[in-house]
Amino acid sequence: MDIRELDRRAVRASIDVVAAVTPADLRRPTPCAGWALSDLLAHMTAQHHGFAAAAEGNGDDLTAWKVHPAGDDAVPRYAEAAERVIAAFAGEDVPGSAFSLPEVVPGARFPAEMAMSFHFIDYVVHAWDVARTLGVPFTPEPDLVEAAWPIALAVPNGEERLAPGAAFAPALPVPADASRFGQILAILGRTSD
């Protein structure tokens, strides 16, 4: 399946989860070490803008990646950024392009499909992060989980995962009875229990 369609569906699922956030929830701790929900939403919003800029050929513009504090308008700002990245990825010339992603590797360019797979795995997992913070269940649709599996396995598990603001914590042991999504969460440093 087209990575753009997979990503669109993952991002739409994240919009649905984020829609339940209230201003009072913004102080809640998240599965992302040291981040309150406001920090996570600010990061997610900034990443949408940065990836959208990359799809539009402007990924080197560091202002596109700038994180702005999330306030009482965090939910509509998130939805707006999510719609922007969906539209940017849908561009006719995007599939054959290369994305500049200074947040991943400064100065490097990535084939569009690979770059969009980075975004996809982030939003499969970050939607769960938000749901977990709110105490509501979230499991992506089975085909999204299966598409996310090889991407999760390809995420490096080195010291970069210990850096402040790293997208993923070090991998955890995978419980023997874990679902495929539970395995993805463990590989990416989260525990589903």
C-alpha positions as a Markdown table, in Angstrom:
| # | Residue | x | y | z |
|---|---|---|---|---|
| 1 | Met | 0.0 | 0.0 | 0.0 |
| 2 | Asp | 1.1 | 3.6 | -0.7 |
| 3 | Ile | 3.0 | 5.0 | 2.3 |
| 4 | Arg | 1.1 | 8.3 | 1.8 |
| 5 | Glu | -2.3 | 6.5 | 2.4 |
| 6 | Leu | -0.9 | 4.7 | 5.4 |
| 7 | Asp | 0.5 | 7.9 | 6.8 |
| 8 | Arg | -2.8 | 9.8 | 6.1 |
| 9 | Arg | -4.7 | 7.2 | 8.1 |
| 10 | Ala | -2.3 | 7.2 | 11.0 |
| 11 | Val | -2.4 | 11.0 | 11.2 |
| 12 | Arg | -6.2 | 11.0 | 11.0 |
| 13 | Ala | -6.3 | 8.5 | 13.9 |
| 14 | Ser | -4.0 | 10.8 | 15.9 |
| 15 | Ile | -6.3 | 13.7 | 15.2 |
| 16 | Asp | -9.2 | 11.7 | 16.6 |
| 17 | Val | -7.2 | 10.9 | 19.8 |
| 18 | Val | -5.9 | 14.5 | 20.2 |
| 19 | Ala | -9.4 | 15.8 | 19.8 |
| 20 | Ala | -10.2 | 14.5 | 23.3 |
| 21 | Val | -7.5 | 16.6 | 25.0 |
| 22 | Thr | -8.6 | 19.4 | 27.3 |
| 23 | Pro | -6.5 | 22.2 | 28.6 |
| 24 | Ala | -6.5 | 20.5 | 32.0 |
| 25 | Asp | -4.8 | 17.4 | 30.4 |
| 26 | Leu | -1.8 | 19.4 | 29.1 |
| 27 | Arg | 0.1 | 18.9 | 32.4 |
| 28 | Arg | -0.3 | 15.2 | 32.4 |
| 29 | Pro | 2.9 | 13.1 | 32.1 |
| 30 | Thr | 3.3 | 11.0 | 28.9 |
| 31 | Pro | 5.1 | 7.8 | 28.1 |
| 32 | Cys | 7.8 | 10.1 | 26.6 |
| 33 | Ala | 10.3 | 10.6 | 29.4 |
| 34 | Gly | 10.3 | 14.1 | 30.9 |
| 35 | Trp | 7.5 | 15.3 | 28.6 |
| 36 | Ala | 4.1 | 16.5 | 29.7 |
| 37 | Leu | 1.3 | 16.2 | 27.2 |
| 38 | Ser | 1.8 | 19.9 | 26.2 |
| 39 | Asp | 5.4 | 19.0 | 25.2 |
| 40 | Leu | 4.3 | 16.0 | 23.2 |
| 41 | Leu | 1.6 | 17.9 | 21.3 |
| 42 | Ala | 4.1 | 20.8 | 20.6 |
| 43 | His | 6.6 | 18.2 | 19.3 |
| 44 | Met | 3.9 | 16.5 | 17.2 |
| 45 | Thr | 2.7 | 19.7 | 15.7 |
| 46 | Ala | 6.2 | 20.9 | 14.9 |
| 47 | Gln | 7.0 | 17.6 | 13.2 |
| 48 | His | 4.0 | 17.9 | 11.0 |
| 49 | His | 5.1 | 21.4 | 9.9 |
| 50 | Gly | 8.6 | 20.3 | 9.3 |
| 51 | Phe | 7.7 | 17.2 | 7.3 |
| 52 | Ala | 5.2 | 19.3 | 5.3 |
| 53 | Ala | 8.0 | 21.8 | 4.5 |
| 54 | Ala | 10.3 | 18.9 | 3.5 |
| 55 | Ala | 7.6 | 17.5 | 1.1 |
| 56 | Glu | 7.3 | 21.1 | -0.3 |
| 57 | Gly | 11.1 | 21.3 | -0.9 |
| 58 | Asn | 11.8 | 23.5 | 2.1 |
| 59 | Gly | 12.9 | 21.0 | 4.8 |
| 60 | Asp | 16.2 | 22.9 | 5.2 |
| 61 | Asp | 14.4 | 25.9 | 6.7 |
| 62 | Leu | 14.9 | 25.2 | 10.4 |
| 63 | Thr | 12.0 | 27.6 | 11.3 |
| 64 | Ala | 9.6 | 25.0 | 9.8 |
| 65 | Trp | 10.7 | 22.6 | 12.5 |
| 66 | Lys | 10.5 | 25.1 | 15.4 |
| 67 | Val | 8.6 | 23.8 | 18.4 |
| 68 | His | 6.1 | 26.3 | 19.8 |
| 69 | Pro | 4.7 | 25.8 | 23.3 |
| 70 | Ala | 1.3 | 24.2 | 23.4 |
| 71 | Gly | -1.4 | 26.2 | 25.1 |
| 72 | Asp | -5.1 | 26.1 | 25.3 |
| 73 | Asp | -5.3 | 26.1 | 21.5 |
| 74 | Ala | -3.1 | 23.0 | 21.2 |
| 75 | Val | -5.9 | 20.8 | 19.8 |
| 76 | Pro | -6.9 | 23.0 | 16.9 |
| 77 | Arg | -3.2 | 23.9 | 16.2 |
| 78 | Tyr | -2.5 | 20.2 | 16.0 |
| 79 | Ala | -5.4 | 19.4 | 13.7 |
| 80 | Glu | -4.3 | 22.3 | 11.4 |
| 81 | Ala | -0.7 | 21.0 | 11.2 |
| 82 | Ala | -1.9 | 17.5 | 10.6 |
| 83 | Glu | -4.1 | 18.6 | 7.7 |
| 84 | Arg | -1.1 | 20.5 | 6.3 |
| 85 | Val | 1.2 | 17.5 | 6.3 |
| 86 | Ile | -1.5 | 15.3 | 4.8 |
| 87 | Ala | -2.0 | 17.8 | 2.0 |
| 88 | Ala | 1.8 | 18.2 | 1.5 |
| 89 | Phe | 2.4 | 14.5 | 1.2 |
| 90 | Ala | -0.4 | 14.2 | -1.4 |
| 91 | Gly | 1.4 | 16.5 | -3.8 |
| 92 | Glu | 1.8 | 15.1 | -7.3 |
| 93 | Asp | 5.6 | 15.4 | -7.4 |
| 94 | Val | 6.2 | 14.1 | -3.9 |
| 95 | Pro | 6.8 | 10.4 | -4.6 |
| 96 | Gly | 9.9 | 11.0 | -6.7 |
| 97 | Ser | 11.3 | 13.7 | -4.6 |
| 98 | Ala | 13.9 | 13.7 | -1.8 |
| 99 | Phe | 13.2 | 15.2 | 1.6 |
| 100 | Ser | 15.7 | 17.2 | 3.7 |
| 101 | Leu | 15.2 | 16.3 | 7.3 |
| 102 | Pro | 17.6 | 18.2 | 9.5 |
| 103 | Glu | 15.9 | 16.8 | 12.6 |
| 104 | Val | 16.9 | 13.3 | 11.5 |
| 105 | Val | 20.4 | 13.9 | 9.9 |
| 106 | Pro | 21.5 | 17.5 | 9.2 |
| 107 | Gly | 22.4 | 17.9 | 5.5 |
| 108 | Ala | 21.1 | 14.5 | 4.4 |
| 109 | Arg | 18.3 | 13.9 | 1.9 |
| 110 | Phe | 16.0 | 10.9 | 2.1 |
| 111 | Pro | 13.9 | 9.4 | -0.6 |
| 112 | Ala | 10.3 | 10.5 | -0.1 |
| 113 | Glu | 9.0 | 7.0 | 0.7 |
| 114 | Met | 11.6 | 6.5 | 3.4 |
| 115 | Ala | 11.0 | 10.0 | 4.8 |
| 116 | Met | 7.3 | 9.5 | 4.9 |
| 117 | Ser | 7.8 | 6.1 | 6.6 |
| 118 | Phe | 9.7 | 8.0 | 9.4 |
| 119 | His | 6.6 | 10.2 | 9.8 |
| 120 | Phe | 4.2 | 7.3 | 9.7 |
| 121 | Ile | 5.9 | 5.3 | 12.5 |
| 122 | Asp | 6.0 | 8.4 | 14.7 |
| 123 | Tyr | 2.3 | 9.0 | 14.4 |
| 124 | Val | 1.3 | 5.3 | 14.9 |
| 125 | Val | 3.2 | 5.5 | 18.2 |
| 126 | His | 2.5 | 9.1 | 19.2 |
| 127 | Ala | -1.2 | 8.5 | 18.8 |
| 128 | Trp | -0.8 | 5.7 | 21.4 |
| 129 | Asp | 1.3 | 8.0 | 23.6 |
| 130 | Val | -1.5 | 10.6 | 23.7 |
| 131 | Ala | -4.2 | 7.9 | 24.3 |
| 132 | Arg | -2.1 | 6.3 | 27.1 |
| 133 | Thr | -1.7 | 9.8 | 28.7 |
| 134 | Leu | -5.5 | 10.3 | 28.6 |
| 135 | Gly | -6.1 | 6.7 | 29.8 |
| 136 | Val | -8.1 | 5.7 | 26.8 |
| 137 | Pro | -7.5 | 2.6 | 24.6 |
| 138 | Phe | -5.9 | 2.9 | 21.2 |
| 139 | Thr | -4.8 | 0.3 | 18.8 |
| 140 | Pro | -4.2 | 1.2 | 15.1 |
| 141 | Glu | -6.0 | -0.7 | 12.4 |
| 142 | Pro | -4.4 | -4.1 | 11.8 |
| 143 | Asp | -3.0 | -3.2 | 8.3 |
| 144 | Leu | -1.4 | -0.1 | 9.8 |
| 145 | Val | 0.2 | -2.2 | 12.5 |
| 146 | Glu | 1.6 | -4.7 | 9.9 |
| 147 | Ala | 2.9 | -1.8 | 7.8 |
| 148 | Ala | 4.6 | -0.3 | 10.9 |
| 149 | Trp | 6.3 | -3.6 | 11.9 |
| 150 | Pro | 9.2 | -3.6 | 9.5 |
| 151 | Ile | 9.7 | 0.2 | 10.0 |
| 152 | Ala | 9.9 | -0.3 | 13.7 |
| 153 | Leu | 12.4 | -3.1 | 13.3 |
| 154 | Ala | 14.6 | -0.8 | 11.1 |
| 155 | Val | 14.8 | 2.1 | 13.7 |
| 156 | Pro | 18.3 | 2.1 | 15.1 |
| 157 | Asn | 18.6 | 1.1 | 18.8 |
| 158 | Gly | 21.8 | 2.9 | 19.6 |
| 159 | Glu | 22.9 | 5.6 | 22.0 |
| 160 | Glu | 21.0 | 8.2 | 20.1 |
| 161 | Arg | 17.9 | 6.9 | 21.9 |
| 162 | Leu | 19.3 | 8.2 | 25.2 |
| 163 | Ala | 19.7 | 11.7 | 23.9 |
| 164 | Pro | 17.3 | 14.4 | 25.3 |
| 165 | Gly | 14.3 | 14.7 | 23.0 |
| 166 | Ala | 15.0 | 11.4 | 21.2 |
| 167 | Ala | 12.0 | 10.1 | 19.3 |
| 168 | Phe | 12.2 | 6.7 | 20.9 |
| 169 | Ala | 13.6 | 5.3 | 24.2 |
| 170 | Pro | 15.8 | 2.3 | 24.1 |
| 171 | Ala | 14.1 | -0.9 | 23.2 |
| 172 | Leu | 12.5 | -2.9 | 26.0 |
| 173 | Pro | 12.2 | -6.7 | 26.2 |
| 174 | Val | 9.2 | -7.9 | 24.2 |
| 175 | Pro | 6.7 | -9.8 | 26.4 |
| 176 | Ala | 6.1 | -13.3 | 25.0 |
| 177 | Asp | 2.3 | -12.7 | 24.9 |
| 178 | Ala | 2.5 | -9.2 | 23.3 |
| 179 | Ser | 0.4 | -8.4 | 20.3 |
| 180 | Arg | 2.1 | -7.2 | 17.2 |
| 181 | Phe | 1.4 | -3.6 | 18.2 |
| 182 | Gly | 2.7 | -4.4 | 21.7 |
| 183 | Gln | 5.9 | -5.7 | 20.1 |
| 184 | Ile | 6.2 | -2.4 | 18.2 |
| 185 | Leu | 5.7 | -0.4 | 21.3 |
| 186 | Ala | 8.4 | -2.4 | 23.2 |
| 187 | Ile | 10.9 | -2.2 | 20.3 |
| 188 | Leu | 10.4 | 1.6 | 20.4 |
| 189 | Gly | 10.9 | 1.9 | 24.1 |
| 190 | Arg | 7.3 | 1.8 | 25.4 |
| 191 | Thr | 5.5 | -0.6 | 27.7 |
| 192 | Ser | 1.9 | -1.4 | 27.0 |
| 193 | Asp | 1.1 | -2.9 | 30.4 |
